[in-house]
Amino acid sequence: MAEATMFEAKTQLSDLVKRAQRGEKVILTTGRKRTPVAMIVALKPAKTRVFDLFPHPDFDIPADFDELPDAEGKAWSGEGA
């Protein structure tokens, strides 16, 4: 749980909101006694993003996937025209 004064909250609001999105509770305080007056919490937890293009374990990429047959390679380079 993080704690920030009102001044800190004004200057670092985006950072405090990011911390709340990650699931941390942020308490805002005021005055010299640092009396708690508000709390920043996420409305719902941020979803974790999946960067795997092929999440299926049964998907297999052939070993010669990036190789072109000679005829196609020549056609792409303009030699076979």
PDB file as gemmi writes it, atoms N, CA and C in Angstrom:
CRYST1    1.000    1.000    1.000  90.00  90.00  90.00 P 1                      
ATOM      1  N   MET A   1       0.853  -1.180   0.000  1.00  0.00           N  
ATOM      2  CA  MET A   1       0.000   0.000   0.000  1.00  0.00           C  
ATOM      3  C   MET A   1       0.894   1.237   0.000  1.00  0.00           C  
ATOM      4  N   ALA A   2       0.633   2.121  -0.943  1.00  0.00           N  
ATOM      5  CA  ALA A   2       1.405   3.354  -1.064  1.00  0.00           C  
ATOM      6  C   ALA A   2       0.649   4.498  -0.398  1.00  0.00           C  
ATOM      7  N   GLU A   3       1.413   5.520  -0.012  1.00  0.00           N  
ATOM      8  CA  GLU A   3       0.814   6.696   0.610  1.00  0.00           C  
ATOM      9  C   GLU A   3       1.404   7.936  -0.038  1.00  0.00           C  
ATOM     10  N   ALA A   4       0.552   8.918  -0.329  1.00  0.00           N  
ATOM     11  CA  ALA A   4       1.013  10.151  -0.955  1.00  0.00           C  
ATOM     12  C   ALA A   4       0.227  11.329  -0.408  1.00  0.00           C  
ATOM     13  N   THR A   5       0.898  12.478  -0.289  1.00  0.00           N  
ATOM     14  CA  THR A   5       0.210  13.700   0.126  1.00  0.00           C  
ATOM     15  C   THR A   5      -0.555  14.257  -1.065  1.00  0.00           C  
ATOM     16  N   MET A   6      -1.393  15.236  -0.807  1.00  0.00           N  
ATOM     17  CA  MET A   6      -2.154  15.856  -1.897  1.00  0.00           C  
ATOM     18  C   MET A   6      -1.211  16.518  -2.899  1.00  0.00           C  
ATOM     19  N   PHE A   7      -0.154  17.151  -2.425  1.00  0.00           N  
ATOM     20  CA  PHE A   7       0.814  17.777  -3.323  1.00  0.00           C  
ATOM     21  C   PHE A   7       1.487  16.724  -4.201  1.00  0.00           C  
ATOM     22  N   GLU A   8       1.910  15.610  -3.591  1.00  0.00           N  
ATOM     23  CA  GLU A   8       2.527  14.535  -4.364  1.00  0.00           C  
ATOM     24  C   GLU A   8       1.547  13.958  -5.386  1.00  0.00           C  
ATOM     25  N   ALA A   9       0.286  13.853  -4.983  1.00  0.00           N  
ATOM     26  CA  ALA A   9      -0.728  13.320  -5.896  1.00  0.00           C  
ATOM     27  C   ALA A   9      -0.922  14.236  -7.104  1.00  0.00           C  
ATOM     28  N   LYS A  10      -0.855  15.564  -6.875  1.00  0.00           N  
ATOM     29  CA  LYS A  10      -1.007  16.495  -7.998  1.00  0.00           C  
ATOM     30  C   LYS A  10       0.154  16.387  -8.967  1.00  0.00           C  
ATOM     31  N   THR A  11       1.346  16.175  -8.455  1.00  0.00           N  
ATOM     32  CA  THR A  11       2.520  16.153  -9.322  1.00  0.00           C  
ATOM     33  C   THR A  11       2.800  14.772  -9.916  1.00  0.00           C  
ATOM     34  N   GLN A  12       2.288  13.706  -9.276  1.00  0.00           N  
ATOM     35  CA  GLN A  12       2.591  12.349  -9.731  1.00  0.00           C  
ATOM     36  C   GLN A  12       1.327  11.513  -9.939  1.00  0.00           C  
ATOM     37  N   LEU A  13       0.253  12.145 -10.364  1.00  0.00           N  
ATOM     38  CA  LEU A  13      -1.022  11.437 -10.466  1.00  0.00           C  
ATOM     39  C   LEU A  13      -0.957  10.258 -11.431  1.00  0.00           C  
ATOM     40  N   SER A  14      -0.338  10.433 -12.588  1.00  0.00           N  
ATOM     41  CA  SER A  14      -0.309   9.330 -13.558  1.00  0.00           C  
ATOM     42  C   SER A  14       0.448   8.124 -13.005  1.00  0.00           C  
ATOM     43  N   ASP A  15       1.533   8.353 -12.280  1.00  0.00           N  
ATOM     44  CA  ASP A  15       2.278   7.246 -11.675  1.00  0.00           C  
ATOM     45  C   ASP A  15       1.451   6.541 -10.592  1.00  0.00           C  
ATOM     46  N   LEU A  16       0.722   7.325  -9.802  1.00  0.00           N  
ATOM     47  CA  LEU A  16      -0.109   6.732  -8.751  1.00  0.00           C  
ATOM     48  C   LEU A  16      -1.249   5.905  -9.356  1.00  0.00           C  
ATOM     49  N   VAL A  17      -1.814   6.382 -10.447  1.00  0.00           N  
ATOM     50  CA  VAL A  17      -2.889   5.638 -11.116  1.00  0.00           C  
ATOM     51  C   VAL A  17      -2.341   4.338 -11.706  1.00  0.00           C  
ATOM     52  N   LYS A  18      -1.159   4.386 -12.284  1.00  0.00           N  
ATOM     53  CA  LYS A  18      -0.546   3.159 -12.816  1.00  0.00           C  
ATOM     54  C   LYS A  18      -0.315   2.136 -11.712  1.00  0.00           C  
ATOM     55  N   ARG A  19       0.108   2.616 -10.548  1.00  0.00           N  
ATOM     56  CA  ARG A  19       0.309   1.705  -9.411  1.00  0.00           C  
ATOM     57  C   ARG A  19      -1.017   1.084  -8.996  1.00  0.00           C  
ATOM     58  N   ALA A  20      -2.081   1.886  -9.009  1.00  0.00           N  
ATOM     59  CA  ALA A  20      -3.398   1.364  -8.665  1.00  0.00           C  
ATOM     60  C   ALA A  20      -3.861   0.340  -9.698  1.00  0.00           C  
ATOM     61  N   GLN A  21      -3.575   0.578 -10.969  1.00  0.00           N  
ATOM     62  CA  GLN A  21      -3.956  -0.369 -12.016  1.00  0.00           C  
ATOM     63  C   GLN A  21      -3.251  -1.710 -11.839  1.00  0.00           C  
ATOM     64  N   ARG A  22      -2.063  -1.694 -11.271  1.00  0.00           N  
ATOM     65  CA  ARG A  22      -1.330  -2.936 -11.026  1.00  0.00           C  
ATOM     66  C   ARG A  22      -1.839  -3.661  -9.776  1.00  0.00           C  
ATOM     67  N   GLY A  23      -2.840  -3.084  -9.101  1.00  0.00           N  
ATOM     68  CA  GLY A  23      -3.446  -3.742  -7.946  1.00  0.00           C  
ATOM     69  C   GLY A  23      -3.051  -3.165  -6.608  1.00  0.00           C  
ATOM     70  N   GLU A  24      -2.226  -2.130  -6.595  1.00  0.00           N  
ATOM     71  CA  GLU A  24      -1.779  -1.534  -5.341  1.00  0.00           C  
ATOM     72  C   GLU A  24      -2.784  -0.472  -4.891  1.00  0.00           C  
ATOM     73  N   LYS A  25      -3.033  -0.371  -3.591  1.00  0.00           N  
ATOM     74  CA  LYS A  25      -3.901   0.672  -3.047  1.00  0.00           C  
ATOM     75  C   LYS A  25      -3.041   1.886  -2.716  1.00  0.00           C  
ATOM     76  N   VAL A  26      -3.530   3.070  -3.108  1.00  0.00           N  
ATOM     77  CA  VAL A  26      -2.802   4.313  -2.861  1.00  0.00           C  
ATOM     78  C   VAL A  26      -3.669   5.187  -1.963  1.00  0.00           C  
ATOM     79  N   ILE A  27      -3.143   5.541  -0.796  1.00  0.00           N  
ATOM     80  CA  ILE A  27      -3.852   6.382   0.167  1.00  0.00           C  
ATOM     81  C   ILE A  27      -3.375   7.821   0.001  1.00  0.00           C  
ATOM     82  N   LEU A  28      -4.328   8.754  -0.129  1.00  0.00           N  
ATOM     83  CA  LEU A  28      -4.006  10.180  -0.198  1.00  0.00           C  
ATOM     84  C   LEU A  28      -4.197  10.785   1.182  1.00  0.00           C  
ATOM     85  N   THR A  29      -3.215  11.574   1.603  1.00  0.00           N  
ATOM     86  CA  THR A  29      -3.261  12.184   2.928  1.00  0.00           C  
ATOM     87  C   THR A  29      -3.212  13.699   2.809  1.00  0.00           C  
ATOM     88  N   THR A  30      -3.587  14.370   3.902  1.00  0.00           N  
ATOM     89  CA  THR A  30      -3.560  15.824   3.922  1.00  0.00           C  
ATOM     90  C   THR A  30      -3.077  16.303   5.287  1.00  0.00           C  
ATOM     91  N   GLY A  31      -2.525  17.495   5.307  1.00  0.00           N  
ATOM     92  CA  GLY A  31      -2.096  18.115   6.557  1.00  0.00           C  
ATOM     93  C   GLY A  31      -0.785  17.574   7.089  1.00  0.00           C  
ATOM     94  N   ARG A  32      -0.328  18.228   8.173  1.00  0.00           N  
ATOM     95  CA  ARG A  32       0.939  17.824   8.781  1.00  0.00           C  
ATOM     96  C   ARG A  32       0.861  16.456   9.444  1.00  0.00           C  
ATOM     97  N   LYS A  33      -0.319  16.106   9.890  1.00  0.00           N  
ATOM     98  CA  LYS A  33      -0.488  14.797  10.526  1.00  0.00           C  
ATOM     99  C   LYS A  33      -0.686  13.687   9.504  1.00  0.00           C  
ATOM    100  N   ARG A  34      -0.724  14.083   8.245  1.00  0.00           N  
ATOM    101  CA  ARG A  34      -0.917  13.129   7.146  1.00  0.00           C  
ATOM    102  C   ARG A  34      -2.165  12.271   7.386  1.00  0.00           C  
ATOM    103  N   THR A  35      -3.261  12.962   7.590  1.00  0.00           N  
ATOM    104  CA  THR A  35      -4.531  12.297   7.821  1.00  0.00           C  
ATOM    105  C   THR A  35      -5.053  11.696   6.519  1.00  0.00           C  
ATOM    106  N   PRO A  36      -5.381  10.415   6.485  1.00  0.00           N  
ATOM    107  CA  PRO A  36      -5.906   9.806   5.258  1.00  0.00           C  
ATOM    108  C   PRO A  36      -7.261  10.404   4.899  1.00  0.00           C  
ATOM    109  N   VAL A  37      -7.420  10.797   3.632  1.00  0.00           N  
ATOM    110  CA  VAL A  37      -8.681  11.404   3.194  1.00  0.00           C  
ATOM    111  C   VAL A  37      -9.282  10.712   1.978  1.00  0.00           C  
ATOM    112  N   ALA A  38      -8.479   9.988   1.215  1.00  0.00           N  
ATOM    113  CA  ALA A  38      -9.001   9.334   0.012  1.00  0.00           C  
ATOM    114  C   ALA A  38      -8.110   8.144  -0.344  1.00  0.00           C  
ATOM    115  N   MET A  39      -8.662   7.287  -1.203  1.00  0.00           N  
ATOM    116  CA  MET A  39      -7.899   6.133  -1.650  1.00  0.00           C  
ATOM    117  C   MET A  39      -8.078   5.976  -3.155  1.00  0.00           C  
ATOM    118  N   ILE A  40      -6.987   5.685  -3.848  1.00  0.00           N  
ATOM    119  CA  ILE A  40      -7.034   5.416  -5.291  1.00  0.00           C  
ATOM    120  C   ILE A  40      -6.921   3.913  -5.473  1.00  0.00           C  
ATOM    121  N   VAL A  41      -7.941   3.329  -6.091  1.00  0.00           N  
ATOM    122  CA  VAL A  41      -7.929   1.896  -6.406  1.00  0.00           C  
ATOM    123  C   VAL A  41      -8.417   1.724  -7.840  1.00  0.00           C  
ATOM    124  N   ALA A  42      -7.995   0.664  -8.470  1.00  0.00           N  
ATOM    125  CA  ALA A  42      -8.430   0.386  -9.836  1.00  0.00           C  
ATOM    126  C   ALA A  42      -9.881  -0.097  -9.819  1.00  0.00           C  
ATOM    127  N   LEU A  43     -10.634   0.267 -10.863  1.00  0.00           N  
ATOM    128  CA  LEU A  43     -12.013  -0.206 -10.957  1.00  0.00           C  
ATOM    129  C   LEU A  43     -12.062  -1.699 -11.215  1.00  0.00           C  
ATOM    130  N   LYS A  44     -11.182  -2.174 -12.101  1.00  0.00           N  
ATOM    131  CA  LYS A  44     -11.028  -3.606 -12.308  1.00  0.00           C  
ATOM    132  C   LYS A  44      -9.562  -3.853 -12.666  1.00  0.00           C  
ATOM    133  N   PRO A  45      -9.025  -4.991 -12.319  1.00  0.00           N  
ATOM    134  CA  PRO A  45      -7.608  -5.242 -12.579  1.00  0.00           C  
ATOM    135  C   PRO A  45      -7.278  -5.170 -14.072  1.00  0.00           C  
ATOM    136  N   ALA A  46      -6.094  -4.683 -14.358  1.00  0.00           N  
ATOM    137  CA  ALA A  46      -5.656  -4.614 -15.749  1.00  0.00           C  
ATOM    138  C   ALA A  46      -5.436  -6.022 -16.275  1.00  0.00           C  
ATOM    139  N   LYS A  47      -5.852  -6.245 -17.515  1.00  0.00           N  
ATOM    140  CA  LYS A  47      -5.679  -7.560 -18.126  1.00  0.00           C  
ATOM    141  C   LYS A  47      -4.227  -7.746 -18.531  1.00  0.00           C  
ATOM    142  N   THR A  48      -3.743  -8.939 -18.357  1.00  0.00           N  
ATOM    143  CA  THR A  48      -2.398  -9.233 -18.832  1.00  0.00           C  
ATOM    144  C   THR A  48      -2.475  -9.524 -20.323  1.00  0.00           C  
ATOM    145  N   ARG A  49      -1.570  -8.924 -21.060  1.00  0.00           N  
ATOM    146  CA  ARG A  49      -1.571  -9.091 -22.507  1.00  0.00           C  
ATOM    147  C   ARG A  49      -0.743 -10.309 -22.887  1.00  0.00           C  
ATOM    148  N   VAL A  50      -1.269 -11.059 -23.839  1.00  0.00           N  
ATOM    149  CA  VAL A  50      -0.571 -12.232 -24.339  1.00  0.00           C  
ATOM    150  C   VAL A  50       0.091 -11.851 -25.652  1.00  0.00           C  
ATOM    151  N   PHE A  51       1.404 -11.976 -25.712  1.00  0.00           N  
ATOM    152  CA  PHE A  51       2.138 -11.605 -26.913  1.00  0.00           C  
ATOM    153  C   PHE A  51       2.471 -12.813 -27.781  1.00  0.00           C  
ATOM    154  N   ASP A  52       1.949 -13.972 -27.424  1.00  0.00           N  
ATOM    155  CA  ASP A  52       2.209 -15.171 -28.187  1.00  0.00           C  
ATOM    156  C   ASP A  52       1.239 -15.223 -29.359  1.00  0.00           C  
ATOM    157  N   LEU A  53       1.760 -15.288 -30.578  1.00  0.00           N  
ATOM    158  CA  LEU A  53       0.895 -15.322 -31.747  1.00  0.00           C  
ATOM    159  C   LEU A  53       0.191 -16.663 -31.904  1.00  0.00           C  
ATOM    160  N   PHE A  54       0.844 -17.726 -31.493  1.00  0.00           N  
ATOM    161  CA  PHE A  54       0.286 -19.056 -31.661  1.00  0.00           C  
ATOM    162  C   PHE A  54       0.214 -19.758 -30.302  1.00  0.00           C  
ATOM    163  N   PRO A  55      -0.844 -19.496 -29.527  1.00  0.00           N  
ATOM    164  CA  PRO A  55      -0.924 -20.093 -28.201  1.00  0.00           C  
ATOM    165  C   PRO A  55      -1.306 -21.571 -28.219  1.00  0.00           C  
ATOM    166  N   HIS A  56      -1.552 -22.134 -29.409  1.00  0.00           N  
ATOM    167  CA  HIS A  56      -1.966 -23.531 -29.497  1.00  0.00           C  
ATOM    168  C   HIS A  56      -0.748 -24.442 -29.553  1.00  0.00           C  
ATOM    169  N   PRO A  57      -0.617 -25.357 -28.614  1.00  0.00           N  
ATOM    170  CA  PRO A  57       0.570 -26.215 -28.578  1.00  0.00           C  
ATOM    171  C   PRO A  57       0.640 -27.190 -29.743  1.00  0.00           C  
ATOM    172  N   ASP A  58      -0.494 -27.472 -30.404  1.00  0.00           N  
ATOM    173  CA  ASP A  58      -0.462 -28.424 -31.509  1.00  0.00           C  
ATOM    174  C   ASP A  58      -0.092 -27.769 -32.843  1.00  0.00           C  
ATOM    175  N   PHE A  59       0.108 -26.463 -32.849  1.00  0.00           N  
ATOM    176  CA  PHE A  59       0.499 -25.767 -34.076  1.00  0.00           C  
ATOM    177  C   PHE A  59       2.000 -25.918 -34.283  1.00  0.00           C  
ATOM    178  N   ASP A  60       2.400 -26.344 -35.478  1.00  0.00           N  
ATOM    179  CA  ASP A  60       3.805 -26.598 -35.759  1.00  0.00           C  
ATOM    180  C   ASP A  60       4.212 -25.855 -37.032  1.00  0.00           C  
ATOM    181  N   ILE A  61       5.298 -25.113 -36.975  1.00  0.00           N  
ATOM    182  CA  ILE A  61       5.816 -24.412 -38.153  1.00  0.00           C  
ATOM    183  C   ILE A  61       6.836 -25.326 -38.830  1.00  0.00           C  
ATOM    184  N   PRO A  62       6.673 -25.589 -40.129  1.00  0.00           N  
ATOM    185  CA  PRO A  62       7.619 -26.465 -40.821  1.00  0.00           C  
ATOM    186  C   PRO A  62       9.033 -25.886 -40.813  1.00  0.00           C  
ATOM    187  N   ALA A  63      10.037 -26.764 -40.861  1.00  0.00           N  
ATOM    188  CA  ALA A  63      11.433 -26.337 -40.818  1.00  0.00           C  
ATOM    189  C   ALA A  63      11.817 -25.512 -42.039  1.00  0.00           C  
ATOM    190  N   ASP A  64      11.194 -25.771 -43.192  1.00  0.00           N  
ATOM    191  CA  ASP A  64      11.540 -25.049 -44.418  1.00  0.00           C  
ATOM    192  C   ASP A  64      10.562 -23.902 -44.701  1.00  0.00           C  
ATOM    193  N   PHE A  65       9.940 -23.366 -43.668  1.00  0.00           N  
ATOM    194  CA  PHE A  65       8.934 -22.324 -43.824  1.00  0.00           C  
ATOM    195  C   PHE A  65       9.454 -21.092 -44.561  1.00  0.00           C  
ATOM    196  N   ASP A  66      10.668 -20.641 -44.264  1.00  0.00           N  
ATOM    197  CA  ASP A  66      11.180 -19.403 -44.850  1.00  0.00           C  
ATOM    198  C   ASP A  66      12.020 -19.628 -46.106  1.00  0.00           C  
ATOM    199  N   GLU A  67      12.004 -20.828 -46.671  1.00  0.00           N  
ATOM    200  CA  GLU A  67      12.767 -21.102 -47.886  1.00  0.00           C  
ATOM    201  C   GLU A  67      11.842 -21.057 -49.101  1.00  0.00           C  
ATOM    202  N   LEU A  68      12.294 -20.415 -50.164  1.00  0.00           N  
ATOM    203  CA  LEU A  68      11.544 -20.364 -51.418  1.00  0.00           C  
ATOM    204  C   LEU A  68      12.139 -21.359 -52.403  1.00  0.00           C  
ATOM    205  N   PRO A  69      11.290 -22.036 -53.168  1.00  0.00           N  
ATOM    206  CA  PRO A  69      11.830 -22.858 -54.259  1.00  0.00           C  
ATOM    207  C   PRO A  69      12.573 -21.959 -55.251  1.00  0.00           C  
ATOM    208  N   ASP A  70      13.534 -22.513 -55.976  1.00  0.00           N  
ATOM    209  CA  ASP A  70      14.356 -21.730 -56.909  1.00  0.00           C  
ATOM    210  C   ASP A  70      13.521 -20.971 -57.930  1.00  0.00           C  
ATOM    211  N   ALA A  71      12.497 -21.610 -58.491  1.00  0.00           N  
ATOM    212  CA  ALA A  71      11.671 -20.954 -59.517  1.00  0.00           C  
ATOM    213  C   ALA A  71      10.976 -19.717 -58.945  1.00  0.00           C  
ATOM    214  N   GLU A  72      10.450 -19.825 -57.728  1.00  0.00           N  
ATOM    215  CA  GLU A  72       9.781 -18.672 -57.125  1.00  0.00           C  
ATOM    216  C   GLU A  72      10.773 -17.581 -56.753  1.00  0.00           C  
ATOM    217  N   GLY A  73      11.954 -17.964 -56.267  1.00  0.00           N  
ATOM    218  CA  GLY A  73      12.982 -16.985 -55.938  1.00  0.00           C  
ATOM    219  C   GLY A  73      13.404 -16.180 -57.155  1.00  0.00           C  
ATOM    220  N   LYS A  74      13.560 -16.867 -58.292  1.00  0.00           N  
ATOM    221  CA  LYS A  74      13.927 -16.172 -59.544  1.00  0.00           C  
ATOM    222  C   LYS A  74      12.791 -15.270 -60.007  1.00  0.00           C  
ATOM    223  N   ALA A  75      11.544 -15.723 -59.846  1.00  0.00           N  
ATOM    224  CA  ALA A  75      10.403 -14.904 -60.256  1.00  0.00           C  
ATOM    225  C   ALA A  75      10.303 -13.630 -59.424  1.00  0.00           C  
ATOM    226  N   TRP A  76      10.567 -13.739 -58.129  1.00  0.00           N  
ATOM    227  CA  TRP A  76      10.516 -12.572 -57.260  1.00  0.00           C  
ATOM    228  C   TRP A  76      11.658 -11.613 -57.543  1.00  0.00           C  
ATOM    229  N   SER A  77      12.815 -12.125 -57.944  1.00  0.00           N  
ATOM    230  CA  SER A  77      13.960 -11.253 -58.219  1.00  0.00           C  
ATOM    231  C   SER A  77      13.929 -10.707 -59.643  1.00  0.00           C  
ATOM    232  N   GLY A  78      12.999 -11.171 -60.473  1.00  0.00           N  
ATOM    233  CA  GLY A  78      12.883 -10.667 -61.838  1.00  0.00           C  
ATOM    234  C   GLY A  78      13.715 -11.435 -62.846  1.00  0.00           C  
ATOM    235  N   GLU A  79      14.343 -12.520 -62.438  1.00  0.00           N  
ATOM    236  CA  GLU A  79      15.181 -13.291 -63.346  1.00  0.00           C  
ATOM    237  C   GLU A  79      14.367 -14.244 -64.215  1.00  0.00           C  
ATOM    238  N   GLY A  80      13.226 -14.655 -63.780  1.00  0.00           N  
ATOM    239  CA  GLY A  80      12.460 -15.657 -64.521  1.00  0.00           C  
ATOM    240  C   GLY A  80      11.465 -15.070 -65.506  1.00  0.00           C  
ATOM    241  N   ALA A  81      11.465 -13.786 -65.700  1.00  0.00           N  
ATOM    242  CA  ALA A  81      10.456 -13.155 -66.569  1.00  0.00           C  
ATOM    243  C   ALA A  81      10.810 -13.210 -67.994  1.00  0.00           C  
TER     244      ALA A  81                                                      
END                                                                             
